[in-house]
Amino acid sequence: MSDTREALRARIAGLYAIADDDPARRAPPLDAIDAALASGVSAIQLRLKHGGDRDALALARAAVARAHARGALLIVNDRFDLADLAGADGVHLGEGDLAPESIPVAMRARLLVGLSTHTLEQVERSRTRPVDYLGFGPIFATATKRAEYTPRGLGMLREAVRVARHRVVAIGGIDVKTIAEVGATGVAAAAVISALADAPDPRAAGAALAAAFAAR
């Protein structure tokens, strides 16, 4: 990492766009990434769930090149090995993924590590874990992922921000109508998936989402 780790962490801020390779999305992942970059985002997460390793690595490398050309971070979901091979800036781990502590120390030194949390107890436990930022949610109902947790709501999100030692990224059902109130809880960033990738005009949607979060 050419920047200091704290400087990289500070770039997890504002609109945090998530692009995925789900063929059902209106916008393919690279188009969603281009739309997000046009809105000035500083961090993008790439989810790779639907292809083989070879295609996933090629897509991740293309995403990294696009993000880095615009000065943004590119974070790969789940797979620290793909993140490292692609030259990404970080990996985001879910509850059922490999534990952050299991990532080789040398690789953790190269990659930012994000961790999904869903309860205040998980946020509390994260305080002593080797992570750089937290995802917290779902804040609202969402059809993007199978609902394992009920919507957490803004009150619990605000409490998660208070308890956390790391930056918090809110996720789950966030759109242009709700992103400002999400931002008002004190989160560092708000993650969007369908509000960007399934919008009729992803570039216009990205611009509106970024502006709404900034105006909170």
C-alpha positions as YAML, in Angstrom:
chain: A
units: angstrom
residues:
- id: 1
  name: MET
  ca: [0.00, 0.00, 0.00]
- id: 2
  name: SER
  ca: [1.49, 3.30, -1.07]
- id: 3
  name: ASP
  ca: [-0.69, 5.36, 1.28]
- id: 4
  name: THR
  ca: [-0.59, 4.88, 5.02]
- id: 5
  name: ARG
  ca: [-3.17, 2.43, 6.33]
- id: 6
  name: GLU
  ca: [-5.02, 5.20, 8.14]
- id: 7
  name: ALA
  ca: [-5.21, 7.23, 4.94]
- id: 8
  name: LEU
  ca: [-6.65, 4.23, 3.11]
- id: 9
  name: ARG
  ca: [-9.20, 3.66, 5.87]
- id: 10
  name: ALA
  ca: [-10.24, 7.29, 5.58]
- id: 11
  name: ARG
  ca: [-11.23, 6.66, 1.97]
- id: 12
  name: ILE
  ca: [-14.03, 4.37, 3.16]
- id: 13
  name: ALA
  ca: [-16.37, 7.33, 3.17]
- id: 14
  name: GLY
  ca: [-19.49, 8.68, 1.50]
- id: 15
  name: LEU
  ca: [-21.16, 6.54, -1.12]
- id: 16
  name: TYR
  ca: [-19.76, 2.98, -1.06]
- id: 17
  name: ALA
  ca: [-20.81, 1.30, -4.27]
- id: 18
  name: ILE
  ca: [-21.18, -2.46, -4.57]
- id: 19
  name: ALA
  ca: [-21.08, -4.05, -8.00]
- id: 20
  name: ASP
  ca: [-21.72, -7.75, -8.54]
- id: 21
  name: ASP
  ca: [-21.65, -10.30, -11.32]
- id: 22
  name: ASP
  ca: [-25.28, -11.34, -10.92]
- id: 23
  name: PRO
  ca: [-26.58, -11.65, -14.50]
- id: 24
  name: ALA
  ca: [-30.00, -10.46, -13.32]
- id: 25
  name: ARG
  ca: [-28.65, -6.96, -12.69]
- id: 26
  name: ARG
  ca: [-29.71, -4.27, -15.14]
- id: 27
  name: ALA
  ca: [-26.13, -2.95, -15.30]
- id: 28
  name: PRO
  ca: [-23.18, -5.37, -15.71]
- id: 29
  name: PRO
  ca: [-20.54, -4.99, -12.99]
- id: 30
  name: LEU
  ca: [-18.07, -2.89, -14.97]
- id: 31
  name: ASP
  ca: [-20.86, -0.56, -16.10]
- id: 32
  name: ALA
  ca: [-21.98, -0.18, -12.48]
- id: 33
  name: ILE
  ca: [-18.39, 0.57, -11.50]
- id: 34
  name: ASP
  ca: [-18.07, 3.20, -14.22]
- id: 35
  name: ALA
  ca: [-21.29, 4.82, -13.04]
- id: 36
  name: ALA
  ca: [-20.07, 4.85, -9.44]
- id: 37
  name: LEU
  ca: [-16.71, 6.32, -10.42]
- id: 38
  name: ALA
  ca: [-18.45, 9.05, -12.38]
- id: 39
  name: SER
  ca: [-20.19, 10.09, -9.14]
- id: 40
  name: GLY
  ca: [-16.83, 10.48, -7.39]
- id: 41
  name: VAL
  ca: [-16.91, 7.51, -5.03]
- id: 42
  name: SER
  ca: [-13.68, 6.69, -3.20]
- id: 43
  name: ALA
  ca: [-14.39, 2.98, -2.58]
- id: 44
  name: ILE
  ca: [-16.07, 0.22, -4.56]
- id: 45
  name: GLN
  ca: [-16.71, -3.38, -3.56]
- id: 46
  name: LEU
  ca: [-16.88, -6.12, -6.19]
- id: 47
  name: ARG
  ca: [-18.92, -9.23, -5.46]
- id: 48
  name: LEU
  ca: [-17.99, -12.32, -7.43]
- id: 49
  name: LYS
  ca: [-20.55, -15.08, -6.93]
- id: 50
  name: HIS
  ca: [-21.55, -16.36, -10.36]
- id: 51
  name: GLY
  ca: [-18.45, -17.26, -12.37]
- id: 52
  name: GLY
  ca: [-15.45, -19.54, -12.20]
- id: 53
  name: ASP
  ca: [-12.13, -18.45, -10.74]
- id: 54
  name: ARG
  ca: [-10.56, -17.56, -14.09]
- id: 55
  name: ASP
  ca: [-13.44, -15.26, -15.07]
- id: 56
  name: ALA
  ca: [-13.61, -13.83, -11.56]
- id: 57
  name: LEU
  ca: [-9.93, -12.91, -11.59]
- id: 58
  name: ALA
  ca: [-10.18, -11.30, -15.02]
- id: 59
  name: LEU
  ca: [-13.19, -9.26, -13.89]
- id: 60
  name: ALA
  ca: [-11.46, -8.27, -10.65]
- id: 61
  name: ARG
  ca: [-8.35, -7.10, -12.51]
- id: 62
  name: ALA
  ca: [-10.46, -5.03, -14.91]
- id: 63
  name: ALA
  ca: [-12.34, -3.51, -11.97]
- id: 64
  name: VAL
  ca: [-9.09, -2.66, -10.17]
- id: 65
  name: ALA
  ca: [-7.72, -0.95, -13.28]
- id: 66
  name: ARG
  ca: [-10.87, 1.16, -13.64]
- id: 67
  name: ALA
  ca: [-10.97, 2.12, -9.97]
- id: 68
  name: HIS
  ca: [-7.28, 2.96, -9.71]
- id: 69
  name: ALA
  ca: [-7.43, 5.08, -12.87]
- id: 70
  name: ARG
  ca: [-9.95, 7.28, -11.05]
- id: 71
  name: GLY
  ca: [-8.20, 7.22, -7.67]
- id: 72
  name: ALA
  ca: [-10.71, 4.92, -5.98]
- id: 73
  name: LEU
  ca: [-10.20, 1.82, -3.84]
- id: 74
  name: LEU
  ca: [-11.37, -1.55, -5.14]
- id: 75
  name: ILE
  ca: [-12.35, -4.13, -2.53]
- id: 76
  name: VAL
  ca: [-13.15, -7.74, -3.40]
- id: 77
  name: ASN
  ca: [-15.88, -9.55, -1.51]
- id: 78
  name: ASP
  ca: [-15.13, -12.85, 0.29]
- id: 79
  name: ARG
  ca: [-11.95, -13.91, -1.51]
- id: 80
  name: PHE
  ca: [-8.68, -12.54, -0.11]
- id: 81
  name: ASP
  ca: [-6.76, -14.68, -2.61]
- id: 82
  name: LEU
  ca: [-8.53, -13.09, -5.57]
- id: 83
  name: ALA
  ca: [-8.13, -9.66, -4.01]
- id: 84
  name: ASP
  ca: [-4.39, -10.18, -3.70]
- id: 85
  name: LEU
  ca: [-3.93, -11.64, -7.19]
- id: 86
  name: ALA
  ca: [-5.97, -8.85, -8.76]
- id: 87
  name: GLY
  ca: [-4.00, -6.11, -7.02]
- id: 88
  name: ALA
  ca: [-7.09, -4.94, -5.12]
- id: 89
  name: ASP
  ca: [-6.90, -2.70, -2.08]
- id: 90
  name: GLY
  ca: [-8.90, -4.86, 0.27]
- id: 91
  name: VAL
  ca: [-11.21, -7.78, 0.96]
- id: 92
  name: HIS
  ca: [-14.62, -7.71, 2.60]
- id: 93
  name: LEU
  ca: [-15.56, -10.75, 4.68]
- id: 94
  name: GLY
  ca: [-19.03, -11.93, 5.59]
- id: 95
  name: GLU
  ca: [-20.14, -13.74, 8.70]
- id: 96
  name: GLY
  ca: [-19.67, -17.17, 7.11]
- id: 97
  name: ASP
  ca: [-16.38, -16.42, 5.37]
- id: 98
  name: LEU
  ca: [-12.86, -17.08, 6.53]
- id: 99
  name: ALA
  ca: [-12.16, -15.21, 9.75]
- id: 100
  name: PRO
  ca: [-9.97, -12.09, 9.45]
- id: 101
  name: GLU
  ca: [-7.52, -13.71, 11.86]
- id: 102
  name: SER
  ca: [-7.01, -16.56, 9.37]
- id: 103
  name: ILE
  ca: [-5.71, -14.31, 6.59]
- id: 104
  name: PRO
  ca: [-1.90, -14.59, 6.47]
- id: 105
  name: VAL
  ca: [-0.29, -11.69, 8.31]
- id: 106
  name: ALA
  ca: [1.74, -10.61, 5.27]
- id: 107
  name: MET
  ca: [-1.43, -10.47, 3.19]
- id: 108
  name: ARG
  ca: [-3.31, -8.56, 5.88]
- id: 109
  name: ALA
  ca: [-0.51, -6.01, 5.71]
- id: 110
  name: ARG
  ca: [-1.29, -5.50, 2.01]
- id: 111
  name: LEU
  ca: [-5.08, -5.54, 2.16]
- id: 112
  name: LEU
  ca: [-7.68, -3.54, 4.01]
- id: 113
  name: VAL
  ca: [-10.08, -5.94, 5.72]
- id: 114
  name: GLY
  ca: [-13.79, -5.20, 6.00]
- id: 115
  name: LEU
  ca: [-16.13, -7.31, 8.13]
- id: 116
  name: SER
  ca: [-19.92, -7.65, 7.97]
- id: 117
  name: THR
  ca: [-21.74, -7.32, 11.29]
- id: 118
  name: HIS
  ca: [-25.44, -7.58, 12.09]
- id: 119
  name: THR
  ca: [-25.74, -7.27, 15.87]
- id: 120
  name: LEU
  ca: [-24.35, -4.98, 18.50]
- id: 121
  name: GLU
  ca: [-22.62, -7.97, 20.06]
- id: 122
  name: GLN
  ca: [-20.76, -8.61, 16.81]
- id: 123
  name: VAL
  ca: [-19.79, -4.94, 16.64]
- id: 124
  name: GLU
  ca: [-18.50, -5.10, 20.20]
- id: 125
  name: ARG
  ca: [-16.42, -8.22, 19.43]
- id: 126
  name: SER
  ca: [-14.97, -6.56, 16.34]
- id: 127
  name: ARG
  ca: [-13.22, -3.97, 18.48]
- id: 128
  name: THR
  ca: [-10.29, -6.31, 19.09]
- id: 129
  name: ARG
  ca: [-10.25, -8.06, 15.71]
- id: 130
  name: PRO
  ca: [-7.76, -7.30, 12.87]
- id: 131
  name: VAL
  ca: [-10.18, -5.39, 10.66]
- id: 132
  name: ASP
  ca: [-10.19, -1.90, 9.15]
- id: 133
  name: TYR
  ca: [-13.89, -1.16, 8.79]
- id: 134
  name: LEU
  ca: [-17.29, -2.74, 9.44]
- id: 135
  name: GLY
  ca: [-20.39, -3.26, 7.38]
- id: 136
  name: PHE
  ca: [-23.57, -3.14, 9.47]
- id: 137
  name: GLY
  ca: [-27.04, -4.15, 8.40]
- id: 138
  name: PRO
  ca: [-29.42, -4.76, 6.87]
- id: 139
  name: ILE
  ca: [-30.70, -1.33, 7.80]
- id: 140
  name: PHE
  ca: [-33.89, -1.68, 5.78]
- id: 141
  name: ALA
  ca: [-35.57, -4.63, 4.06]
- id: 142
  name: THR
  ca: [-33.69, -5.77, 0.98]
- id: 143
  name: ALA
  ca: [-34.14, -8.36, -1.73]
- id: 144
  name: THR
  ca: [-30.45, -8.39, -2.67]
- id: 145
  name: LYS
  ca: [-29.46, -11.10, -0.20]
- id: 146
  name: ARG
  ca: [-31.40, -13.79, 1.62]
- id: 147
  name: ALA
  ca: [-32.65, -12.19, 4.83]
- id: 148
  name: GLU
  ca: [-30.93, -13.86, 7.78]
- id: 149
  name: TYR
  ca: [-31.55, -10.87, 10.01]
- id: 150
  name: THR
  ca: [-34.52, -8.56, 10.32]
- id: 151
  name: PRO
  ca: [-33.95, -4.92, 9.37]
- id: 152
  name: ARG
  ca: [-31.78, -3.29, 12.02]
- id: 153
  name: GLY
  ca: [-33.20, 0.22, 11.63]
- id: 154
  name: LEU
  ca: [-31.65, 3.62, 12.15]
- id: 155
  name: GLY
  ca: [-31.67, 3.45, 15.94]
- id: 156
  name: MET
  ca: [-29.57, 0.31, 16.07]
- id: 157
  name: LEU
  ca: [-27.30, 1.69, 13.35]
- id: 158
  name: ARG
  ca: [-26.68, 4.78, 15.46]
- id: 159
  name: GLU
  ca: [-25.82, 2.55, 18.43]
- id: 160
  name: ALA
  ca: [-23.49, 0.45, 16.26]
- id: 161
  name: VAL
  ca: [-21.60, 3.59, 15.28]
- id: 162
  name: ARG
  ca: [-21.28, 4.50, 18.96]
- id: 163
  name: VAL
  ca: [-20.00, 1.04, 19.97]
- id: 164
  name: ALA
  ca: [-17.65, 0.47, 17.03]
- id: 165
  name: ARG
  ca: [-13.93, 1.20, 17.13]
- id: 166
  name: HIS
  ca: [-13.77, 1.10, 13.33]
- id: 167
  name: ARG
  ca: [-15.47, 2.99, 10.52]
- id: 168
  name: VAL
  ca: [-19.00, 1.74, 9.87]
- id: 169
  name: VAL
  ca: [-20.58, 1.28, 6.44]
- id: 170
  name: ALA
  ca: [-24.37, 0.95, 6.53]
- id: 171
  name: ILE
  ca: [-25.89, -1.56, 4.11]
- id: 172
  name: GLY
  ca: [-29.27, -2.99, 3.20]
- id: 173
  name: GLY
  ca: [-32.18, -1.42, 1.33]
- id: 174
  name: ILE
  ca: [-30.60, 2.03, 1.15]
- id: 175
  name: ASP
  ca: [-31.75, 4.24, -1.72]
- id: 176
  name: VAL
  ca: [-31.81, 7.90, -2.68]
- id: 177
  name: LYS
  ca: [-34.80, 8.52, -0.38]
- id: 178
  name: THR
  ca: [-33.11, 7.11, 2.73]
- id: 179
  name: ILE
  ca: [-29.38, 7.64, 2.26]
- id: 180
  name: ALA
  ca: [-29.36, 11.10, 3.90]
- id: 181
  name: GLU
  ca: [-30.99, 9.85, 7.12]
- id: 182
  name: VAL
  ca: [-28.60, 6.91, 7.12]
- id: 183
  name: GLY
  ca: [-25.69, 9.33, 6.83]
- id: 184
  name: ALA
  ca: [-27.07, 11.40, 9.70]
- id: 185
  name: THR
  ca: [-26.45, 8.50, 12.10]
- id: 186
  name: GLY
  ca: [-22.72, 9.15, 11.91]
- id: 187
  name: VAL
  ca: [-21.73, 6.28, 9.63]
- id: 188
  name: ALA
  ca: [-18.62, 6.76, 7.52]
- id: 189
  name: ALA
  ca: [-20.33, 5.48, 4.39]
- id: 190
  name: ALA
  ca: [-23.53, 4.03, 2.97]
- id: 191
  name: ALA
  ca: [-23.42, 1.01, 0.66]
- id: 192
  name: VAL
  ca: [-25.78, 0.64, -2.28]
- id: 193
  name: ILE
  ca: [-26.26, -2.20, -4.73]
- id: 194
  name: SER
  ca: [-29.63, -2.25, -6.49]
- id: 195
  name: ALA
  ca: [-30.16, 1.52, -6.14]
- id: 196
  name: LEU
  ca: [-27.23, 1.91, -8.51]
- id: 197
  name: ALA
  ca: [-26.94, -1.26, -10.62]
- id: 198
  name: ASP
  ca: [-30.68, -1.67, -11.21]
- id: 199
  name: ALA
  ca: [-31.42, 1.99, -11.90]
- id: 200
  name: PRO
  ca: [-32.59, 2.93, -15.41]
- id: 201
  name: ASP
  ca: [-29.69, 5.41, -15.55]
- id: 202
  name: PRO
  ca: [-26.91, 4.23, -13.21]
- id: 203
  name: ARG
  ca: [-24.80, 7.35, -13.73]
- id: 204
  name: ALA
  ca: [-27.65, 9.66, -12.78]
- id: 205
  name: ALA
  ca: [-28.50, 7.41, -9.84]
- id: 206
  name: GLY
  ca: [-24.90, 7.44, -8.61]
- id: 207
  name: ALA
  ca: [-24.72, 11.21, -8.78]
- id: 208
  name: ALA
  ca: [-28.01, 11.59, -6.90]
- id: 209
  name: LEU
  ca: [-27.00, 9.10, -4.20]
- id: 210
  name: ALA
  ca: [-23.59, 10.74, -3.65]
- id: 211
  name: ALA
  ca: [-25.15, 14.19, -3.47]
- id: 212
  name: ALA
  ca: [-27.84, 13.07, -1.03]
- id: 213
  name: PHE
  ca: [-25.30, 11.49, 1.32]
- id: 214
  name: ALA
  ca: [-23.06, 14.57, 1.17]
- id: 215
  name: ALA
  ca: [-26.03, 16.82, 2.01]
- id: 216
  name: ARG
  ca: [-27.01, 14.89, 5.14]
...
